[in-house]
Amino acid sequence: MPRVPALAVLAHYLVGYRRTWRASVFSSFLLPVLTVLGFGVGVGAYVDRGVGGVPYLHWLVPGLIASTALQIAVAESTWPVHSNFRWIRTYHAQVAAPLRIGDILAGHLAYVLFRVLTSTAAFLLVTALFGALRSPWAVAVLPVSLLLGLALAAPTFAFSAAVPSDSYLALLFRFAIIPMTLFAGVFFPVESLPAGLRQVAYATPLWHGVDLCRAATLGVAPQWSITGHLLYLAAWAAAGGLLARRVFRRSLVV
């Protein structure tokens, strides 16, 4: 076992991914192309003046990258985590290895971040080929996406571990993830929403990730403080990690 036991957990998931990575090619490469063509080029053709003087394709791309980080982070933190408790009971085998709760949680979260990083890097490459990146600061999208992914994955781990049935996971997507994707500034400015909904959008982790990614790819200052954005996302990640650790311990330690 490595000196850092969490690396053994990460290696477990990477070995499995080595056998199934082909299934992710569509979501990692083809889906970004279709999304950019459909929304950025197709819908963008009807947005004559762009958004804030920026062509719609260039304005949309960072939102789509942040949204991709959200989708991958949550997808990898729902049914895979729930099944490790309820169906295939991988966590129970790992805790009997023995591995500590922190090792199990950290190793699986590291794998989720690996998936977020590879997917957003692929999306960034695709959009660069479309000429939709206006600043060399666009590379900052990658660490921002990792922080956004952790801010979403950690509390989702806790939720997926706590719910008694996978039907709750579908409800999470229906009432949280999809509305967040639609109204957190990915497709249109949050400022066009009514005041009440605008405040809800500002409270979502996705809006903070979108604003940072948009500032990086456009080479402009974000709407809010960079430090404030990073601290807010870090707070979500820290609180979610502590909650997930507590739920994991309650479920796995007899």
N, C-alpha and C positions, 0 to 999 in steps of 0.2 A: 504494500500500500504506500502511496506517496506520502512525503512528510506533511503535505497539506491534504488531508483526507477528502476535502471537497473536490479536489482534482480527480479523484477516483470516481466520484459520482458524475462529474462532468464527462469523464472518459466513457462511462457507461452510456450516456445519451449520445455522445458523438459516434460511438460504434454503431448504435442503432440508426443514427442519421446517415451514416455511410452507406447503409443498405436501402435507404428510402429517399435520398436527396433528389432523385430524378423527379419525384412527385412534386417537389417544390419549384421546379424550373418554371412552370407556368406562372406561379404567383410572383416569382422573383424577377423574371425577365419579360415574358410575353404580356402579363397583365399591366406592368407599367407602360409598355408601348401602346396597348389598347386604350388605357386610361388617358394618356397624354393626347393621343389622336382624337379620342371621343370628346373629352372635356376641353382640353387646352386648345386643340386645333379646330374641332367641330363647333363647340359652343363659343369658343373665343372668336370665331369669325363673325358672330352676331354682336359682340361687345366692341363696338367701333373705337371707343376712346380708352379702352382698357379700364384699369382700376387705379385711381390716383395718378394717372399719367403713365402707368406701367402696362405694357401689353398683357392681356389676360393670361396667356400661356405662361409668361414669366411670373406673374403674380400667383397663379394657381399651383405651380410645380412644388414650391416648398410646403404648401398645405397638404398636397398629396403625399409627399415624403413623410411628413409627421403623421399623417393618417395611416400610412403603411406601417410605421413603427407601432402605432396603437393596435392595429388589427393583428399583427404578428404577435405582439406581446400578450394580448388578451387571449388569442386563440391557443397559444402554447401554455397558457396558465389556467385554462378552464377544464376541458375534458381530460387532457393528460394528467393534471393534478388530481382531479376527482377520481379517475380510473385507478390511479396509484393507491388511493385509499379504499375504494369500494369494490373494484372489479379484479384487477390483476395484483393488487396489494404489494406493489414494488417497494413502497416505503417501509412496510412491515418487514420485508426481507432485509432491507438496508439497515434498519435500526437493530436487527438481530446479528449484523455482520461481525462486530458492532460498529456502527457509525453514530456520531452524535447528531442531535436534531439540527444543530447549526450547520453541520457538514452536508446533510441531506438537502436542506433548504438552499444553502449557498451554491451547491453544485448544480441543482436544477435551475436556479435563477441564472447562473452563469450560462447554462445552455440556452435559455430563453434569450439572453442578451446576445449570444452568438447568432441566433436566428435573426434577431432584430438588426444586428450589424450587417450581416451578409445581404439581407433583403433591402435595407436602405442604401447600402453601397451599390447594389445592382440598379436600384431606381435612380440614384444619383448619376451613375454612368449613362443610363439610357437618356436621361434628360439633358446631360451634357452633350450627347450626340445630336439632340434636337436644338442645341444652341440656346437653351432656356436658362442657363446659369450666367448671371451678369457680373459676378465678383469671385475672385479667388478665395474669399472667405467662405465660399460654399462648402469647403472641406469641414468647416465647423459643424455642419449638419450632422456628421457622424457621431461625435460625442454628445451632441444635444439629443439625438435620437436614442442613444443608449440611456441617457438619464431619463428621458420621457418613458422609454420602455420599462425601466426599473420602477418608476413612479406609478405605472399602471399594473405591472406584473405582480409586484409585492402584495398590494391589497387584494388583487384578484386571486392570488394563491390562498390567502386567508379565507376568502369567500368560497372558493371551490372546495377547500378542505372542510368547511363547516356545514355546507348544505347537505341535506339527506338524500337528495335526488338530483339527477342531471337536468331535470326540467327547469330548475332554478337557473341553470346556466343559460338556457335559451331566453329566459326572462331578463337576464343581465344584458344580453345583446339587444333585446327588443326595447328595453326601457332606459338603458344607459349608454351603451356603445354606439348604437345607430343614431340616436338624437345628438350625442356628443359630436359624432362625425359630421352631421348635417349642419349643426348650428354653432360650432366653435371656430368659425373663421376659415375653414378649408376652402369653401366654394364661393363665399361672398363675405364682405366685411361685416364684422360683428356689429359695427356702429349702425347698420341699417335695421337692426332688430329693435323692438320696443324696449324701453328702459329696463323693465323687470327681467325680461329674457336676456338682455345684454349682461346684466350682473351675474346671472347664472352661467352664461358662457364664459365670462372672465374667471369664474371660480373653477372651471374644469382644467385638469392638467393639459389637455390637448391644446387649448388656446395658447397657453404659455409656450408649448413646444412649437406651435405654428408660428407664433410671433418671432421666436428666436430663429427658426429656420428661414423665415421670410427675410428677416434682417440680414442673415448670412448670405443667402443667394442673391439678394438685390444689392448688397453692399450699402445698406442704410441703417440708421439707428432703429431699434425696436420701439414699439409704441410704449412699452413699459421698461423699467430698469432691468438691465441684463442681470445684475446681482439679485434683484427681486425675483426674476423668473427662475434663476438657478436655485435659490433658496426655497422657493415654493415647491418646485419639483423634488428637491432633496427632502423636504419635509414629508411629502407624500410617500417617497420611497422609504424613509426611515420609519414612519408610523406604520406603513403597510408591512415592512419587514418585521417589526416588533409584534404586530398582531398575528402575522403568519406564523412566527416562531411559537407564539403562545398557543395557537390553534393546533399546530403540528404536535407540540409537546402533550397537549391534553388528549390528542387522539392516538399517539404512538407510545407514550410512556405509561405503563401500567403501575 
